[in-house]
Amino acid sequence: MTYNRETIVEKNATLSFEFARYALEHPAILGRIPQGAEIVLLPRDDPELYRINLEAAQQAGQTGPVVYVEIEALAPARSRLVKPHLTPRPELRPVGA
């Protein structure tokens, strides 16, 4: 499969967001990344994007440190809603208000 620019940007935005979330939950990983380093995200479950990101990093000619982060996969997104239910006629005010 060949990705267009929009798909590449969308997939990398998702990976970047998830990496930032991971770093917030596991701050020790940030201590292993040199100051000012270019971070290249390489999703192993998406060989085409892996190749695209690796080639882009190699062509960029970065003069500083580069850190490659191989990602096995993204877990399915989960909702944070608690007990959602459909109702034919909602109350005028929320329950418990």
TIMI-2910 file (N, C-alpha, C, CB; in pm, 1 decimal, decimal comma, always signed):
<rs>
+----------+----------+----------+----------+----------+----------+----------+----------+----------+----------+----------+----------+------+
!      n_x !      n_y !      n_z !     ca_x !     ca_y !     ca_z !      c_x !      c_y !      c_z !     cb_x !     cb_y !     cb_z ! resn !
+----------+----------+----------+----------+----------+----------+----------+----------+----------+----------+----------+----------+------+
!    +84,4 !   -118,4 !     +0,0 !     +0,0 !     +0,0 !     +0,0 !    +88,0 !   +123,5 !     +0,0 !    -95,5 !     +0,5 !   +121,4 !  Met !
!    +53,7 !   +220,5 !    -79,5 !   +125,2 !   +347,2 !    -83,6 !    +40,6 !   +453,6 !    -15,3 !   +158,5 !   +388,0 !   -229,6 !  Thr !
!    +99,1 !   +521,9 !    +82,2 !    +27,2 !   +623,7 !   +157,6 !    +41,6 !   +758,8 !    +89,4 !    +78,3 !   +630,6 !   +302,4 !  Tyr !
!    -66,1 !   +837,6 !    +93,3 !    -54,7 !   +976,2 !    +47,1 !     -9,8 !  +1062,3 !   +165,5 !   -191,3 !  +1028,4 !    -12,5 !  Asn !
!    +21,8 !  +1186,4 !   +136,0 !    +75,4 !  +1277,1 !   +239,3 !    -19,9 !  +1291,3 !   +357,3 !   +103,5 !  +1415,2 !   +179,3 !  Arg !
!   -148,4 !  +1303,3 !   +329,5 !   -247,7 !  +1319,8 !   +436,4 !   -247,8 !  +1199,2 !   +530,8 !   -388,2 !  +1339,9 !   +376,3 !  Glu !
!   -239,9 !  +1080,1 !   +474,7 !   -238,7 !   +958,5 !   +556,1 !   -113,3 !   +952,5 !   +641,8 !   -247,8 !   +833,8 !   +467,1 !  Thr !
!     +0,3 !   +988,1 !   +583,3 !   +126,3 !   +987,3 !   +657,5 !   +120,1 !  +1085,7 !   +774,1 !   +244,3 !  +1022,0 !   +564,3 !  Ile !
!    +70,6 !  +1205,3 !   +747,4 !    +60,4 !  +1307,2 !   +852,9 !    -33,8 !  +1259,5 !   +963,0 !    +10,7 !  +1442,1 !   +794,5 !  Val !
!   -147,2 !  +1203,2 !   +925,2 !   -245,4 !  +1156,5 !  +1023,4 !   -188,3 !  +1044,4 !  +1110,6 !   -372,3 !  +1107,9 !   +952,3 !  Glu !
!   -123,7 !   +948,0 !  +1047,6 !    -67,8 !   +835,9 !  +1122,8 !    +45,3 !   +882,6 !  +1214,5 !    -16,9 !   +727,1 !  +1026,7 !  Lys !
!   +130,0 !   +972,7 !  +1165,5 !   +239,2 !  +1022,8 !  +1248,8 !   +188,0 !  +1112,0 !  +1361,5 !   +339,3 !  +1099,6 !  +1163,3 !  Asn !
!    +80,7 !  +1185,2 !  +1337,9 !    +20,7 !  +1265,6 !  +1445,0 !    -29,2 !  +1174,7 !  +1557,0 !    -95,7 !  +1352,4 !  +1390,1 !  Ala !
!    -92,8 !  +1064,8 !  +1519,3 !   -141,4 !   +968,9 !  +1618,4 !    -25,2 !   +908,6 !  +1696,1 !   -223,1 !   +857,9 !  +1550,8 !  Thr !
!    +79,6 !   +866,6 !  +1625,1 !   +196,8 !   +809,8 !  +1691,9 !   +261,3 !   +911,9 !  +1785,5 !   +299,3 !   +761,1 !  +1588,1 !  Leu !
!   +272,5 !  +1035,6 !  +1740,7 !   +333,5 !  +1140,9 !  +1822,5 !   +253,3 !  +1166,3 !  +1948,8 !   +346,2 !  +1270,2 !  +1742,5 !  Ser !
!   +122,2 !  +1173,3 !  +1934,1 !    +34,9 !  +1194,0 !  +2049,6 !    +50,3 !  +1079,6 !  +2148,9 !   -111,9 !  +1206,8 !  +2005,3 !  Phe !
!    +49,8 !   +957,4 !  +2098,0 !    +60,4 !   +841,0 !  +2185,7 !   +198,0 !   +831,9 !  +2250,2 !    +31,0 !   +713,5 !  +2108,0 !  Glu !
!   +303,0 !   +872,2 !  +2177,9 !   +436,2 !   +872,2 !  +2238,2 !   +442,4 !   +976,2 !  +2350,1 !   +545,1 !   +900,8 !  +2131,2 !  Phe !
!   +384,6 !  +1093,0 !  +2327,1 !   +381,3 !  +1196,8 !  +2431,8 !   +306,1 !  +1146,6 !  +2553,7 !   +315,8 !  +1326,4 !  +2378,8 !  Ala !
!   +195,0 !  +1079,9 !  +2531,8 !   +117,1 !  +1023,5 !  +2642,9 !   +200,5 !   +918,2 !  +2716,9 !    -16,3 !   +960,9 !  +2590,9 !  Arg !
!   +269,5 !   +832,9 !  +2642,0 !   +354,7 !   +730,8 !  +2703,4 !   +463,6 !   +797,2 !  +2788,1 !   +418,4 !   +640,0 !  +2594,7 !  Tyr !
!   +525,0 !   +902,3 !  +2734,1 !   +632,0 !   +971,6 !  +2806,0 !   +580,7 !  +1035,0 !  +2934,9 !   +695,0 !  +1078,6 !  +2716,9 !  Ala !
!   +458,3 !  +1084,3 !  +2934,4 !   +399,8 !  +1139,6 !  +3057,4 !   +379,9 !  +1031,1 !  +3161,9 !   +266,0 !  +1208,2 !  +3027,4 !  Leu !
!   +343,0 !   +911,8 !  +3116,2 !   +319,8 !   +800,0 !  +3208,6 !   +449,9 !   +729,8 !  +3248,0 !   +224,2 !   +699,1 !  +3145,6 !  Glu !
!   +553,5 !   +741,8 !  +3164,6 !   +682,9 !   +676,4 !  +3188,2 !   +795,5 !   +778,6 !  +3164,8 !   +700,7 !   +550,8 !  +3094,2 !  His !
!   +807,2 !   +877,8 !  +3252,7 !   +902,1 !   +986,9 !  +3229,5 !  +1048,1 !   +943,0 !  +3222,1 !   +887,7 !  +1088,3 !  +3337,4 !  Pro !
!  +1081,2 !   +825,6 !  +3270,3 !  +1220,4 !   +778,7 !  +3264,6 !  +1269,9 !   +766,9 !  +3120,4 !  +1233,5 !   +643,2 !  +3335,3 !  Ala !
!  +1178,2 !   +742,7 !  +3027,6 !  +1220,2 !   +729,8 !  +2887,5 !  +1279,0 !   +861,2 !  +2836,4 !  +1101,2 !   +687,1 !  +2799,0 !  Ile !
!  +1229,4 !   +972,8 !  +2886,8 !  +1280,1 !  +1102,8 !  +2842,2 !  +1424,5 !  +1124,5 !  +2885,5 !  +1192,3 !  +1215,2 !  +2896,6 !  Leu !
!  +1463,7 !  +1064,5 !  +2996,7 !  +1601,2 !  +1074,9 !  +3043,3 !  +1699,2 !  +1002,7 !  +2953,2 !  +1612,2 !  +1021,1 !  +3182,3 !  Gly !
!  +1648,5 !   +915,3 !  +2868,7 !  +1733,7 !   +839,7 !  +2776,7 !  +1744,3 !   +906,6 !  +2639,9 !  +1680,1 !   +698,5 !  +2760,4 !  Arg !
!  +1674,1 !  +1018,4 !  +2622,7 !  +1675,8 !  +1090,5 !  +2495,3 !  +1760,6 !  +1215,9 !  +2511,6 !  +1531,0 !  +1126,9 !  +2448,6 !  Ile !
!  +1867,2 !  +1230,1 !  +2432,5 !  +1953,3 !  +1349,0 !  +2445,6 !  +1877,2 !  +1478,2 !  +2416,4 !  +2073,4 !  +1338,0 !  +2351,4 !  Pro !
!  +1918,6 !  +1583,8 !  +2483,6 !  +1859,4 !  +1716,4 !  +2461,7 !  +1869,9 !  +1753,7 !  +2314,2 !  +1929,2 !  +1823,8 !  +2549,9 !  Gln !
!  +1761,2 !  +1799,6 !  +2255,9 !  +1759,9 !  +1844,0 !  +2117,3 !  +1760,1 !  +1733,2 !  +2013,4 !  +1875,5 !  +1930,0 !  +2093,9 !  Gly !
!  +1741,0 !  +1610,3 !  +2057,6 !  +1743,9 !  +1498,0 !  +1963,8 !  +1620,0 !  +1496,4 !  +1874,1 !  +1754,6 !  +1365,8 !  +2040,0 !  Ala !
!  +1639,4 !  +1451,0 !  +1754,0 !  +1529,2 !  +1423,5 !  +1661,6 !  +1476,0 !  +1285,9 !  +1699,8 !  +1575,6 !  +1429,1 !  +1508,7 !  Glu !
!  +1345,3 !  +1275,1 !  +1720,3 !  +1283,1 !  +1147,2 !  +1754,6 !  +1211,1 !  +1095,4 !  +1631,3 !  +1184,5 !  +1161,7 !  +1875,7 !  Ile !
!  +1245,1 !   +973,3 !  +1591,7 !  +1184,6 !   +911,2 !  +1474,7 !  +1104,3 !   +791,4 !  +1522,0 !  +1292,7 !   +869,3 !  +1369,4 !  Val !
!   +974,6 !   +794,9 !  +1497,4 !   +885,3 !   +687,8 !  +1540,8 !   +871,1 !   +585,1 !  +1428,9 !   +746,4 !   +744,3 !  +1581,5 !  Leu !
!   +898,4 !   +459,1 !  +1463,7 !   +898,7 !   +351,1 !  +1365,4 !   +801,4 !   +241,5 !  +1409,0 !  +1041,7 !   +293,3 !  +1347,3 !  Leu !
!   +680,7 !   +241,5 !  +1351,8 !   +580,3 !   +141,8 !  +1390,6 !   +605,0 !     +7,2 !  +1321,6 !   +439,3 !   +192,8 !  +1356,9 !  Pro !
!   +639,6 !    -93,4 !  +1398,9 !   +670,2 !   -225,6 !  +1343,0 !   +546,5 !   -292,7 !  +1282,4 !   +729,6 !   -315,7 !  +1451,4 !  Arg !
!   +427,5 !   -255,1 !  +1328,2 !   +305,8 !   -316,6 !  +1273,4 !   +257,4 !   -245,4 !  +1146,1 !   +194,7 !   -315,2 !  +1379,0 !  Asp !
!   +332,3 !   -146,1 !  +1099,8 !   +299,2 !    -73,1 !   +977,4 !   +427,8 !    -56,8 !   +895,7 !   +233,8 !    +67,0 !  +1010,0 !  Asp !
!   +467,5 !   -162,8 !   +823,8 !   +595,2 !   -161,0 !   +752,6 !   +611,3 !    -44,1 !   +655,1 !   +611,6 !   -289,1 !   +678,1 !  Pro !
!   +503,7 !     -1,3 !   +592,0 !   +512,9 !   +109,5 !   +496,0 !   +546,9 !   +240,6 !   +567,4 !   +380,3 !   +124,5 !   +417,8 !  Glu !
!   +479,4 !   +268,9 !   +677,0 !   +508,6 !   +391,2 !   +752,0 !   +646,9 !   +382,6 !   +817,2 !   +400,2 !   +415,9 !   +859,3 !  Leu !
!   +685,1 !   +266,2 !   +862,9 !   +819,7 !   +244,4 !   +917,8 !   +923,6 !   +285,7 !   +813,8 !   +839,9 !    +94,9 !   +959,7 !  Tyr !
!   +907,3 !   +234,4 !   +692,2 !  +1000,6 !   +264,8 !   +583,3 !  +1000,9 !   +413,6 !   +551,1 !   +964,7 !   +184,3 !   +458,0 !  Arg !
!   +881,8 !   +473,4 !   +539,9 !   +869,0 !   +616,0 !   +506,9 !   +938,5 !   +702,1 !   +613,0 !   +719,5 !   +656,0 !   +495,1 !  Ile !
!   +912,9 !   +673,9 !   +739,7 !   +971,7 !   +753,8 !   +847,8 !  +1122,9 !   +736,0 !   +854,0 !   +909,2 !   +715,7 !   +982,2 !  Asn !
!  +1170,6 !   +613,4 !   +833,7 !  +1314,5 !   +588,3 !   +836,7 !  +1384,6 !   +659,3 !   +720,9 !  +1342,5 !   +437,4 !   +831,2 !  Leu !
!  +1327,7 !   +650,2 !   +602,0 !  +1386,6 !   +717,7 !   +485,8 !  +1384,9 !   +869,1 !   +502,3 !  +1312,0 !   +678,8 !   +358,2 !  Glu !
!  +1275,0 !   +923,0 !   +554,1 !  +1265,8 !  +1067,8 !   +575,5 !  +1372,5 !  +1114,0 !   +673,7 !  +1125,8 !  +1106,3 !   +627,1 !  Ala !
!  +1394,6 !  +1036,7 !   +779,4 !  +1496,3 !  +1072,5 !   +878,6 !  +1635,4 !  +1067,8 !   +817,5 !  +1489,0 !   +978,9 !   +999,8 !  Ala !
!  +1661,1 !   +968,2 !   +736,3 !  +1793,5 !   +954,8 !   +675,2 !  +1817,9 !  +1065,9 !   +573,4 !  +1807,9 !   +817,2 !   +607,8 !  Gln !
!  +1715,1 !  +1108,2 !   +503,8 !  +1729,2 !  +1213,9 !   +402,8 !  +1734,8 !  +1352,8 !   +464,5 !  +1614,4 !  +1207,2 !   +304,1 !  Gln !
!  +1688,8 !  +1366,8 !   +587,8 !  +1683,0 !  +1498,1 !   +652,2 !  +1822,2 !  +1552,7 !   +682,4 !  +1601,8 !  +1489,7 !   +780,9 !  Ala !
!  +1919,5 !  +1465,8 !   +692,7 !  +2055,2 !  +1512,4 !   +720,3 !  +2069,1 !  +1579,8 !   +854,4 !  +2099,3 !  +1606,1 !   +613,9 !  Gly !
!  +2002,6 !  +1527,8 !   +954,8 !  +2007,2 !  +1583,4 !  +1091,0 !  +2151,2 !  +1589,6 !  +1139,2 !  +1921,3 !  +1498,7 !  +1188,7 !  Gln !
!  +2191,2 !  +1703,5 !  +1191,8 !  +2328,7 !  +1719,1 !  +1240,4 !  +2342,7 !  +1680,4 !  +1387,4 !  +2374,8 !  +1862,6 !  +1220,8 !  Thr !
!  +2231,9 !  +1683,2 !  +1460,0 !  +2234,9 !  +1646,8 !  +1601,7 !  +2199,8 !  +1500,7 !  +1621,1 !  +2139,1 !  +1734,4 !  +1681,8 !  Gly !
!  +2178,0 !  +1462,8 !  +1745,5 !  +2145,8 !  +1322,9 !  +1774,9 !  +2008,2 !  +1284,6 !  +1721,1 !  +2151,5 !  +1297,9 !  +1925,6 !  Pro !
!  +1996,2 !  +1159,2 !  +1682,3 !  +1869,7 !  +1103,4 !  +1635,1 !  +1838,7 !   +981,6 !  +1721,8 !  +1876,3 !  +1065,2 !  +1481,7 !  Val !
!  +1716,6 !   +973,9 !  +1771,4 !  +1672,7 !   +860,1 !  +1850,9 !  +1560,0 !   +791,9 !  +1774,6 !  +1626,6 !   +904,1 !  +1994,6 !  Val !
!  +1577,4 !   +663,2 !  +1748,8 !  +1475,4 !   +584,8 !  +1680,6 !  +1394,9 !   +510,4 !  +1785,8 !  +1538,7 !   +485,9 !  +1577,6 !  Tyr !
!  +1262,4 !   +525,5 !  +1779,7 !  +1173,3 !   +458,0 !  +1873,5 !  +1092,0 !   +357,1 !  +1793,8 !  +1080,2 !   +560,1 !  +1949,4 !  Val !
!  +1125,7 !   +229,3 !  +1810,4 !  +1047,4 !   +124,4 !  +1745,3 !   +926,8 !    +94,2 !  +1832,9 !  +1133,2 !     -4,4 !  +1720,8 !  Glu !
!   +811,9 !    +92,6 !  +1770,3 !   +685,1 !    +70,9 !  +1839,7 !   +626,3 !    -59,2 !  +1787,6 !   +585,6 !   +191,1 !  +1818,6 !  Ile !
!   +599,9 !   -153,5 !  +1877,2 !   +545,6 !   -282,1 !  +1834,2 !   +407,5 !   -266,1 !  +1771,6 !   +538,5 !   -378,6 !  +1952,2 !  Glu !
!   +319,4 !   -191,7 !  +1837,1 !   +182,6 !   -173,6 !  +1787,6 !   +112,0 !    -70,3 !  +1874,3 !   +104,1 !   -308,7 !  +1787,4 !  Ala !
!     +2,1 !    -19,4 !  +1824,3 !    -86,5 !    +65,5 !  +1904,1 !   -200,1 !    -21,0 !  +1955,7 !   -141,2 !   +186,7 !  +1820,7 !  Leu !
!   -226,9 !    -12,5 !  +2083,4 !   -342,5 !    -82,6 !  +2138,8 !   -468,3 !    -11,9 !  +2089,4 !   -337,4 !    -86,9 !  +2296,1 !  Ala !
!   -578,7 !    -83,5 !  +2083,4 !   -703,1 !    -17,4 !  +2041,0 !   -738,1 !    +98,5 !  +2133,4 !   -819,2 !   -118,2 !  +2037,5 !  Pro !
!   -790,8 !   +204,0 !  +2073,6 !   -834,5 !   +320,4 !  +2151,8 !   -948,4 !   +278,5 !  +2242,8 !   -878,7 !   +437,9 !  +2059,0 !  Ala !
!   -948,1 !   +334,3 !  +2362,2 !  -1053,0 !   +302,4 !  +2457,7 !  -1129,6 !   +428,2 !  +2492,5 !   -994,8 !   +237,7 !  +2584,3 !  Arg !
!  -1255,9 !   +409,5 !  +2517,6 !  -1339,1 !   +521,4 !  +2560,1 !  -1330,5 !   +536,6 !  +2711,0 !  -1485,6 !   +501,4 !  +2515,7 !  Ser !
!  -1345,9 !   +658,4 !  +2757,6 !  -1347,9 !   +684,4 !  +2901,4 !  -1489,9 !   +707,7 !  +2951,4 !  -1260,4 !   +805,0 !  +2934,8 !  Arg !
!  -1590,7 !   +686,5 !  +2866,8 !  -1729,5 !   +704,8 !  +2909,5 !  -1765,2 !   +600,4 !  +3014,6 !  -1826,2 !   +695,6 !  +2788,7 !  Leu !
!  -1846,0 !   +639,7 !  +3112,3 !  -1889,4 !   +548,8 !  +3217,1 !  -2037,9 !   +520,8 !  +3196,4 !  -1861,9 !   +608,2 !  +3359,4 !  Val !
!  -2071,4 !   +396,0 !  +3174,2 !  -2209,8 !   +348,3 !  +3161,3 !  -2296,7 !   +433,0 !  +3067,7 !  -2273,7 !   +344,2 !  +3297,1 !  Lys !
!  -2256,7 !   +453,5 !  +2945,0 !  -2344,8 !   +527,8 !  +2854,5 !  -2468,8 !   +444,5 !  +2822,3 !  -2269,9 !   +566,1 !  +2724,0 !  Pro !
!  -2578,2 !   +511,2 !  +2804,4 !  -2700,9 !   +439,7 !  +2765,8 !  -2788,1 !   +532,1 !  +2681,5 !  -2779,3 !   +389,8 !  +2891,9 !  His !
!  -2866,2 !   +471,6 !  +2597,2 !  -2958,2 !   +547,7 !  +2513,3 !  -3087,4 !   +567,5 !  +2589,6 !  -2984,1 !   +476,1 !  +2377,7 !  Leu !
!  -3147,1 !   +682,0 !  +2569,8 !  -3272,2 !   +710,6 !  +2638,2 !  -3366,3 !   +779,4 !  +2540,2 !  -3248,6 !   +798,6 !  +2764,5 !  Thr !
!  -3491,2 !   +737,9 !  +2539,4 !  -3584,8 !   +799,9 !  +2445,5 !  -3624,3 !   +941,6 !  +2487,6 !  -3709,2 !   +714,0 !  +2432,3 !  Pro !
!  -3612,6 !   +969,3 !  +2616,9 !  -3655,1 !  +1100,2 !  +2667,2 !  -3567,3 !  +1141,4 !  +2784,7 !  -3804,3 !  +1097,5 !  +2709,3 !  Arg !
!  -3470,5 !  +1225,1 !  +2761,6 !  -3380,6 !  +1265,2 !  +2870,5 !  -3450,6 !  +1354,7 !  +2970,8 !  -3258,2 !  +1336,5 !  +2814,8 !  Pro !
!  -3401,9 !  +1350,9 !  +3094,9 !  -3454,8 !  +1438,4 !  +3198,6 !  -3407,3 !  +1580,7 !  +3171,7 !  -3410,8 !  +1390,7 !  +3340,0 !  Glu !
!  -3476,7 !  +1677,5 !  +3227,1 !  -3439,5 !  +1817,2 !  +3208,8 !  -3308,5 !  +1851,0 !  +3277,2 !  -3548,4 !  +1907,1 !  +3260,8 !  Leu !
!  -3276,9 !  +1782,1 !  +3383,3 !  -3150,8 !  +1805,9 !  +3452,6 !  -3080,7 !  +1672,0 !  +3472,6 !  -3173,9 !  +1878,3 !  +3589,2 !  Arg !
!  -2947,3 !  +1673,6 !  +3474,8 !  -2874,4 !  +1548,7 !  +3495,2 !  -2906,8 !  +1485,0 !  +3629,0 !  -2725,5 !  +1572,9 !  +3485,1 !  Pro !
!  -2907,3 !  +1353,5 !  +3633,8 !  -2930,5 !  +1282,0 !  +3758,8 !  -2820,1 !  +1317,6 !  +3856,4 !  -2936,7 !  +1128,5 !  +3735,8 !  Val !
!  -2854,0 !  +1343,7 !  +3979,8 !  -2754,8 !  +1378,2 !  +4080,9 !  -2722,5 !  +1526,3 !  +4086,4 !  -2629,8 !  +1302,0 !  +4056,2 !  Gly !
!  -2785,1 !  +1606,1 !  +4002,7 !  -2755,8 !  +1749,6 !  +4004,6 !  -2841,6 !  +1820,4 !  +4107,0 !  -2777,6 !  +1811,3 !  +3866,5 !  Ala !
+----------+----------+----------+----------+----------+----------+----------+----------+----------+----------+----------+----------+------+
</rs>
